[in-house]
Amino acid sequence: ANHDRQKNDIKVKKDLKEYAAEGVEAVVPYQGNVSEFINQLLGGVRSGFSYCGAKNIIETWKKAEFIQITQSSLIESKPHDVEQI
C-alpha cells in the first residue's frame, strides 16, 4: 500500500509541474530552472487544445470559434480576488 501511495505522490507532483494557471498574469520572483517553466507553458497549450477538441495548432486554427459575450459575462470571466499589477 505504501509503495502505491508513493507512486501516486510522484505522479501528482509530476502533474502539478505541468499544471498551468489560466487567466492570471503576474510578476513572480525567480523560481528555478527554465525547463519547469516550459513544462507549465506546454501544459497551458495542451489545455487550450483540449478546449477546442484539437490535437495540434493547425486543428486549433480550423476549429477556433469566436463568440460574443455580454458585459456581465466579461466581468465574471476576469480573475477574482487577485491584486492587479
VOPAGU-2260 file (C-alpha; in pm, 1 decimal, decimal comma):
REM VOPAGU-2260
SITE   aa  ch    i         X         Y         Z
SITE  ALA   A    0       0,0       0,0       0,0
SITE  ASN   A    1     284,5     236,6      86,6
SITE  HIS   A    2     451,7     168,5    -249,5
SITE  ASP   A    3     128,4     251,9    -435,8
SITE  ARG   A    4      89,3     573,1    -236,5
SITE  GLN   A    5     447,1     677,0    -320,9
SITE  LYS   A    6     386,4     608,1    -691,7
SITE  ASN   A    7      69,7     818,1    -675,5
SITE  ASP   A    8     253,4    1102,2    -494,9
SITE  ILE   A    9     520,8    1106,3    -766,1
SITE  LYS   A   10     253,8    1121,3   -1040,1
SITE  VAL   A   11      70,1    1405,2    -862,7
SITE  LYS   A   12     393,2    1604,5    -827,1
SITE  LYS   A   13     471,3    1549,3   -1196,4
SITE  ASP   A   14     117,7    1655,0   -1295,4
SITE  LEU   A   15     143,5    1969,7   -1081,7
SITE  LYS   A   16     468,6    2064,6   -1254,6
SITE  GLU   A   17     280,7    2056,9   -1585,8
SITE  TYR   A   18     -19,0    2249,7   -1447,3
SITE  ALA   A   19     -75,6    2596,4   -1593,2
SITE  ALA   A   20    -287,3    2856,8   -1418,7
SITE  GLU   A   21    -530,3    3017,3   -1660,8
SITE  GLY   A   22    -633,5    3378,1   -1695,8
SITE  VAL   A   23    -396,6    3534,5   -1445,2
SITE  GLU   A   24     -93,2    3745,4   -1526,6
SITE  ALA   A   25     154,2    3835,0   -1254,1
SITE  VAL   A   26     517,9    3914,0   -1186,7
SITE  VAL   A   27     683,9    3644,7    -976,9
SITE  PRO   A   28    1034,9    3610,4    -837,6
SITE  TYR   A   29    1284,0    3371,6    -997,4
SITE  GLN   A   30    1165,9    3016,7    -935,4
SITE  GLY   A   31    1435,2    2796,6   -1078,0
SITE  ASN   A   32    1513,5    2601,5   -1389,5
SITE  VAL   A   33    1354,9    2719,1   -1714,7
SITE  SER   A   34    1256,4    2361,3   -1803,9
SITE  GLU   A   35     990,4    2366,7   -1529,8
SITE  PHE   A   36     851,3    2691,4   -1673,7
SITE  ILE   A   37     842,3    2539,4   -2021,4
SITE  ASN   A   38     651,0    2237,8   -1886,5
SITE  GLN   A   39     390,6    2476,1   -1740,0
SITE  LEU   A   40     374,8    2666,0   -2068,0
SITE  LEU   A   41     319,9    2343,1   -2261,7
SITE  GLY   A   42      50,2    2245,9   -2012,1
SITE  GLY   A   43    -130,4    2569,2   -2097,5
SITE  VAL   A   44    -102,8    2497,6   -2469,8
SITE  ARG   A   45    -241,1    2145,0   -2418,4
SITE  SER   A   46    -526,6    2289,3   -2215,1
SITE  GLY   A   47    -610,2    2528,2   -2498,1
SITE  PHE   A   48    -608,2    2240,9   -2745,8
SITE  SER   A   49    -848,3    2045,0   -2526,3
SITE  TYR   A   50   -1095,2    2336,1   -2514,3
SITE  CYS   A   51   -1109,8    2324,9   -2895,8
SITE  GLY   A   52   -1101,0    1946,9   -2928,2
SITE  ALA   A   53    -778,5    1986,1   -3126,5
SITE  LYS   A   54    -459,5    1780,5   -3134,6
SITE  ASN   A   55    -228,4    2048,6   -3278,4
SITE  ILE   A   56    -205,6    2416,6   -3373,2
SITE  ILE   A   57    -344,8    2367,7   -3724,1
SITE  GLU   A   58    -655,4    2193,6   -3585,7
SITE  THR   A   59    -690,7    2473,1   -3330,1
SITE  TRP   A   60    -695,4    2732,9   -3609,1
SITE  LYS   A   61    -952,6    2532,0   -3802,9
SITE  LYS   A   62   -1178,2    2469,5   -3502,6
SITE  ALA   A   63   -1145,1    2811,5   -3337,9
SITE  GLU   A   64   -1474,2    2991,4   -3297,4
SITE  PHE   A   65   -1516,5    3339,4   -3156,9
SITE  ILE   A   66   -1833,2    3414,2   -2965,8
SITE  GLN   A   67   -1981,4    3738,4   -2844,3
SITE  ILE   A   68   -2046,0    3762,5   -2470,5
SITE  THR   A   69   -2237,4    4011,3   -2260,2
SITE  GLN   A   70   -2073,7    4278,8   -2046,0
SITE  SER   A   71   -2174,7    4078,8   -1736,5
SITE  SER   A   72   -2001,0    3769,1   -1872,3
SITE  LEU   A   73   -1688,2    3971,6   -1943,4
SITE  ILE   A   74   -1678,3    4097,2   -1584,6
SITE  GLU   A   75   -1741,2    3746,2   -1448,7
SITE  SER   A   76   -1467,7    3593,8   -1666,1
SITE  LYS   A   77   -1192,3    3810,3   -1517,0
SITE  PRO   A   78    -976,9    3683,1   -1227,3
SITE  HIS   A   79   -1135,1    3727,0    -884,3
SITE  ASP   A   80    -955,9    3821,0    -563,0
SITE  VAL   A   81    -623,7    3882,3    -738,8
SITE  GLU   A   82    -430,7    4201,8    -681,8
SITE  GLN   A   83    -379,5    4360,7   -1021,3
SITE  ILE   A   84     -37,3    4499,5   -1104,5
